[in-house]
Amino acid sequence: MGEPLMQERPTGLGRARRLGWAVVFGFLATAMVCAEAFGAYETGWQWGTPAWEAAFAAAPGAVAGWTAGDLFAPAEGVDAFMIRLDGPEPQFWRSRLPGLERAYALLPTTGGYYLAGTKGGTAEDPMRAQTDAWLARLEGEAGIVWQVRVGGKLKDEARALAPAPEGGVYLAGHGEGRIFSAGNGGSDVFVARFDAAGERLWGAQWGTDDDDYLTAAAPDGAGGVYLAGYSDVDEDCRRVSERGFVLHYGPTGELAWVYRWGTDAATRPETLVATAGGVWVFGETDGALYGPFAGGWDVFAVFVRGPAEVRRGVQWGGSRVERVHAVVWDASFRSFWLAGATASDDLFGQTEGGYDAMVVVLGDDATPAWAWKRGTPARDEAFGLAAGREGELWVAGVTYGSLYASNAGQADAWAAYLCFDPYAGARERSLKCEE
């Protein structure tokens, strides 16, 4: 099936340190802890205000999300943020534009980053329902170099990014009504290709009679892009189940193929890892999709080569609920790393609360081999995941508790740097992470 396609990994990232510290940055109380626990050399941060914060995306050495409070600077409504963690001290950026910006995806590119999410509202009405998908390019001290909005007259949002040829980017999401063509249902999926200067090269829209939602995007290695998501299948105006789909678009916007799951069990694809011969799809199911059903929601993984060719489906879980939010491939270990959350006490050990954040090592057959967990008596989830150098992971998430510092009020954003070889002893792992 081929090796999963890898994006170039930056070098020279900041390393974990053994000293813990806590500092107040103006409007922010933040803390970092360093420890060797759960088989990983670990550095963690937590940020919050009395309002609501969340980190949904990660790149090597950076995380991104959004804040409704005075995080890093006085609030200008709801703002997107990005935090660089690969230097001696964290570096903070906040959008501070009138209205609302929420960041859900972060992609490194030459000289900077692409950031994507939603944009809408005004300073007087920052939470209004009508939003557009939002794409911005960030570069160093300049901040936003350019930004674009995609959408119609109703609610539209971007959920994923994927690299395109020549330094460009694919922006993918979902929206209501006409975006690039007539709407098919309440919510449709869209994808648009942009060049490095922010010019849109093409856009496409896909949907069914039901509400369709985009969850993930990944490059196909030939200039095109894979998309994943699910449809809320309705019967007599009643939601029955989620029905997953995978779309494959070519580099000029042609829809190459569509794969859809049946409705015997709910299928909610959440993330993709592409290979030279197809794409691995990871998601959640509430039934016996590719094996015995453990209960609640199980994790599933399957390799999709085309509209009628699916191979090596597996599923696993505990007696309650498992969530999948991000997966990356590590060629050095021939392993997948999966980020999400678990509510089960019979999967990777006792949970601390409602949900514990987890990072799971999966073999090349997508079955679990080892897991790292962090939790509090409240709810904790890992949403973003990125691989750095060999054995390095950057994780982003949300906590309603005191995961790495005292909770500031409601939901706080958090990030973790993990460095480990799951097959090495603790001493060898520590020496490697201190290089």
C-alpha positions in Angstrom: 0.0 0.0 0.0 3.0 2.3 0.2 4.5 4.5 2.9 2.3 7.3 4.2 3.2 10.6 2.6 5.3 12.8 4.8 5.5 16.5 4.9 8.9 18.0 5.4 9.8 18.3 9.1 11.5 21.4 10.4 14.8 21.0 12.2 16.4 22.8 15.1 13.3 22.7 17.3 13.6 23.7 20.9 14.1 20.8 23.3 12.3 19.8 26.5 13.9 21.0 29.7 13.9 19.5 33.1 13.1 22.7 35.0 9.6 23.7 35.7 8.5 27.4 35.7 5.4 29.6 36.1 5.3 33.2 34.8 2.6 35.8 34.4 2.4 37.4 30.9 0.2 40.5 31.3 -3.3 39.1 30.9 -2.2 35.5 31.1 -1.3 33.1 33.8 0.6 30.2 32.3 2.6 27.3 33.6 4.9 24.7 32.2 5.9 21.4 33.8 8.6 19.0 32.7 8.5 15.4 33.7 9.3 11.9 32.5 6.1 10.0 32.9 3.8 7.6 31.1 6.9 6.5 29.1 7.5 9.9 27.6 9.8 12.9 28.2 7.1 15.5 28.7 6.8 19.3 28.7 3.3 20.8 29.2 1.7 24.2 29.1 -1.8 25.5 30.0 -3.3 28.9 29.2 -6.6 30.4 30.1 -8.8 33.3 31.2 -12.2 33.4 33.0 -13.7 33.1 29.5 -13.2 30.2 27.0 -10.0 29.0 25.4 -9.2 26.0 23.2 -6.2 24.8 21.2 -7.4 22.7 18.2 -4.4 22.5 15.9 -0.7 21.7 16.2 2.4 22.0 13.9 6.0 21.1 14.8 6.8 23.7 17.6 3.5 25.5 17.5 -0.2 25.3 18.4 -3.3 27.3 17.4 -6.8 27.8 18.6 -9.1 30.6 19.8 -9.9 32.7 22.8 -13.0 34.6 24.0 -11.1 36.4 26.8 -8.1 38.6 27.4 -5.5 36.0 26.5 -2.1 37.6 25.7 -3.8 41.0 25.0 -7.2 42.8 25.5 -10.0 41.1 23.7 -11.3 42.4 20.4 -14.2 39.9 20.3 -13.4 36.3 19.8 -9.8 36.0 18.5 -7.7 33.3 16.9 -4.2 32.7 18.4 -1.0 30.9 17.6 1.8 30.1 20.1 5.3 29.2 19.1 6.9 26.8 21.5 10.2 26.0 19.7 12.3 28.8 21.2 13.7 29.6 24.7 10.4 31.2 25.6 6.9 30.9 24.1 5.9 33.5 21.5 2.3 34.5 21.3 0.2 35.9 18.4 -3.4 36.9 18.5 -5.6 38.1 15.6 -7.1 41.1 17.3 -9.5 41.9 14.4 -13.0 43.2 14.8 -15.6 40.5 15.2 -14.9 36.8 15.5 -12.0 34.6 14.3 -11.7 30.9 15.3 -8.7 28.8 14.3 -9.1 25.1 13.7 -6.2 24.2 11.4 -2.5 25.1 11.2 -0.1 24.2 8.4 3.6 25.1 8.3 4.9 26.5 5.0 8.1 28.1 3.7 8.7 31.2 5.8 5.6 30.9 7.9 2.2 29.2 8.5 -1.2 28.9 7.0 -4.0 29.3 9.6 -7.7 28.5 8.9 -11.0 28.6 10.7 -14.0 30.9 10.7 -14.4 34.7 10.4 -17.6 36.6 11.2 -19.4 39.1 13.3 -18.5 42.6 14.2 -17.1 44.3 17.3 -20.7 45.0 18.3 -21.9 41.5 17.6 -18.9 39.1 17.7 -21.0 35.9 18.2 -23.4 36.4 15.3 -24.4 33.2 13.5 -23.3 34.1 9.9 -19.6 33.2 9.4 -17.3 32.7 6.5 -14.4 30.2 6.1 -11.2 32.1 6.8 -7.6 31.5 5.6 -4.6 33.6 6.7 -0.9 33.4 6.0 1.3 34.3 8.9 5.0 35.3 8.6 7.3 36.1 11.5 7.0 39.6 13.0 4.7 40.7 10.2 1.8 38.6 11.4 -1.0 38.3 8.8 0.5 38.8 5.4 -2.7 38.1 3.6 -6.1 36.7 4.4 -9.2 35.6 2.4 -12.7 34.6 3.2 -14.8 31.9 1.5 -18.5 31.5 1.8 -22.0 32.5 0.9 -24.7 34.4 2.8 -25.2 31.8 5.6 -22.9 29.9 8.0 -19.6 28.6 6.5 -16.4 27.4 8.2 -13.1 25.9 7.4 -12.0 22.8 9.3 -8.8 21.5 7.5 -5.8 22.4 5.5 -3.6 20.4 3.2 -0.4 21.4 1.2 -0.8 22.1 -2.5 1.9 22.2 -5.1 4.3 25.2 -5.4 3.8 26.3 -1.8 0.0 26.6 -2.1 -2.7 25.3 0.2 -6.0 23.5 0.1 -8.7 25.0 2.3 -11.6 22.6 3.2 -14.7 23.0 5.3 -18.5 23.0 5.1 -21.2 25.6 4.7 -24.8 26.3 4.1 -26.3 27.1 0.7 -24.3 28.3 -2.3 -20.5 28.5 -1.9 -19.1 27.5 -5.3 -22.3 26.0 -6.8 -26.0 25.4 -5.8 -26.4 23.8 -2.4 -27.5 20.2 -2.2 -28.9 20.2 1.4 -28.6 22.0 4.6 -24.8 21.8 4.8 -22.4 20.9 2.0 -18.6 20.2 1.9 -16.3 22.5 0.0 -12.6 22.6 -1.0 -10.6 25.5 -2.6 -7.1 25.6 -3.8 -5.0 28.8 -3.3 -1.5 29.7 -4.4 1.2 31.0 -2.1 0.0 34.6 -2.7 -3.6 33.9 -1.7 -5.1 33.8 -5.1 -7.9 31.2 -5.4 -7.2 28.8 -8.3 -10.5 26.9 -8.1 -13.2 25.8 -5.7 -15.6 22.9 -5.6 -18.7 22.0 -3.6 -20.1 18.5 -2.8 -23.1 17.3 -0.9 -26.0 15.0 -0.4 -29.7 15.6 0.5 -28.6 15.4 4.1 -26.3 17.7 6.2 -22.7 17.0 5.3 -19.7 18.0 7.4 -16.0 18.1 6.6 -13.5 16.8 9.2 -10.2 16.3 7.5 -8.0 16.8 4.4 -4.7 15.3 3.2 -2.5 15.7 0.1 -2.6 12.7 -2.3 1.1 13.1 -3.4 0.2 13.9 -7.0 -1.1 17.5 -6.5 -4.6 16.6 -5.5 -6.3 16.2 -2.1 -8.4 13.7 -0.1 -11.3 14.9 2.0 -13.2 13.1 4.7 -16.3 13.8 6.7 -19.8 12.5 7.4 -23.5 13.0 6.6 -26.2 13.3 9.2 -28.6 10.8 7.6 -32.3 11.8 8.1 -35.4 9.7 7.9 -38.8 11.4 8.4 -37.0 14.6 9.6 -35.3 12.6 12.4 -31.5 12.1 12.5 -30.7 8.4 12.3 -26.9 8.1 12.1 -23.7 9.5 10.8 -22.6 8.1 7.4 -19.0 8.7 6.6 -17.5 9.6 3.2 -14.1 10.1 1.5 -13.7 12.3 -1.6 -10.7 12.5 -3.9 -10.1 15.7 -5.9 -7.5 16.1 -8.6 -5.1 19.1 -8.8 -7.4 21.0 -11.2 -10.6 20.5 -9.2 -12.0 17.4 -10.8 -13.8 14.9 -8.5 -12.0 11.6 -9.1 -14.1 9.4 -6.8 -16.3 9.2 -3.8 -16.4 6.4 -1.2 -19.4 6.2 1.3 -20.0 3.9 4.2 -23.4 2.2 4.7 -25.8 2.8 7.5 -25.6 -0.5 9.5 -23.4 1.4 12.0 -22.6 5.1 12.4 -19.3 6.1 10.8 -17.6 9.4 11.6 -14.3 9.7 9.8 -12.1 12.3 11.7 -8.6 12.3 10.2 -6.6 11.0 7.2 -3.1 9.8 6.5 -2.4 9.5 2.7 -0.1 7.0 1.0 1.1 6.5 -2.5 -1.6 4.0 -3.2 -4.6 5.4 -1.2 -5.5 6.9 2.1 -5.8 5.6 5.7 -9.1 6.8 7.3 -9.4 7.0 11.1 -12.7 7.7 12.8 -15.4 6.6 15.2 -18.2 4.1 15.0 -21.1 3.0 17.3 -21.4 -0.5 16.0 -19.5 -3.6 14.8 -18.0 -2.0 11.7 -14.7 -3.9 11.3 -14.7 -6.1 14.3 -16.4 -6.7 17.7 -18.0 -3.6 19.1 -16.7 -2.7 22.6 -19.3 -0.1 23.6 -20.0 3.6 23.4 -17.9 4.7 20.4 -15.0 2.7 19.1 -12.0 3.8 17.0 -11.9 2.5 13.5 -9.2 2.6 10.8 -9.4 1.5 7.2 -7.3 1.8 4.0 -9.3 3.2 1.1 -7.9 2.9 -2.5 -10.9 4.1 -4.4 -14.7 4.1 -4.6 -15.1 0.3 -4.3 -11.8 -0.8 -2.8 -11.4 -0.9 0.9 -8.8 -3.0 2.8 -7.6 -3.9 6.3 -10.4 -2.4 8.4 -9.8 -2.6 12.1 -11.6 -1.3 15.2 -10.8 -1.1 18.9 -12.1 0.6 22.0 -13.2 0.3 25.6 -16.6 -0.1 27.1 -17.4 3.6 27.0 -16.4 6.3 24.5 -13.2 6.9 22.5 -12.6 10.0 20.4 -10.2 10.4 17.5 -9.1 13.9 16.5 -5.7 13.7 14.7 -3.3 11.0 13.4 0.3 11.3 12.0 2.7 8.7 10.6 6.2 8.2 12.0 8.3 6.4 9.4 11.2 6.0 11.9 9.1 3.6 14.0 6.7 2.5 11.2 3.9 3.6 13.5 0.9 5.9 13.6 0.4 8.3 16.4 -3.2 9.0 17.3 -4.5 11.9 19.4 -7.9 12.0 21.0 -9.7 11.2 24.3 -11.0 8.2 26.2 -13.7 7.8 28.8 -13.1 4.0 29.3 -11.5 2.6 32.4 -10.9 -0.8 30.7 -8.8 0.4 27.7 -5.5 2.0 28.8 -6.2 2.0 32.6 -8.3 4.0 35.0 -9.4 7.5 33.7 -9.1 10.5 35.9 -12.5 12.0 35.0 -15.1 12.1 32.3 -12.5 12.1 29.4 -8.8 11.8 29.5 -6.6 13.1 26.7 -4.6 10.3 25.0 -1.9 9.8 22.4 -1.8 6.2 21.2 1.0 4.4 19.3 -0.5 2.3 16.6 1.4 -0.3 14.5 1.5 -0.1 10.8 -1.7 -2.2 10.8 -3.4 0.6 12.9 -3.9 -1.5 16.0 -2.8 0.0 19.4 0.5 -1.0 21.0 1.0 1.6 23.7 -0.6 4.8 25.1 0.1 8.0 26.9 -2.7 9.6 28.9 -3.3 12.9 30.8 -6.4 13.7 32.7 -8.1 15.6 35.5 -11.4 15.0 37.3 -12.9 17.2 34.6 -12.9 16.7 30.8 -9.6 16.7 28.8 -9.1 16.1 25.1 -6.2 16.2 22.6 -7.3 17.7 19.3 -4.1 18.6 17.5 -1.0 16.5 16.8 2.2 17.1 14.8 5.5 15.1 14.5 8.8 16.8 14.7 12.2 15.0 14.7 12.3 11.3 15.4 10.2 10.6 18.4 9.0 14.2 18.9 5.3 15.0 19.1 3.5 18.3 19.7 0.0 18.0 21.1 -2.8 20.6 21.4 -6.0 20.4 23.3 -8.7 21.6 25.7 -9.1 21.0 29.4 -11.8 21.9 31.8 -9.6 21.1 34.7 -6.1 21.8 36.0 -4.0 19.7 33.6 -0.7 21.6 33.7 -1.7 24.7 35.8 -4.7 25.9 37.8 -7.7 26.2 35.6 -8.5 29.9 34.9 -12.3 29.6 34.7 -14.0 27.5 32.0 -12.2 25.7 29.2 -8.4 26.3 29.0 -6.1 25.6 26.1 -3.1 23.3 26.6 -0.1 22.0 24.7 2.4 19.2 25.3 5.8 18.3 23.9 6.5 14.6 24.1 9.7 12.9 23.1 10.0 9.2 23.4 10.8 5.9 21.8 8.1 3.5 22.9 10.4 0.6 22.4 13.4 2.1 24.4 14.1 2.2 28.1 13.7 5.4 30.2 17.4 6.3 30.3 17.9 5.9 26.6 14.8 8.0 26.0 15.9 10.8 28.3 19.4 11.0 26.7 17.8 11.2 23.2 15.4 14.0 24.3 18.2 16.1 25.8 20.3 16.1 22.7 
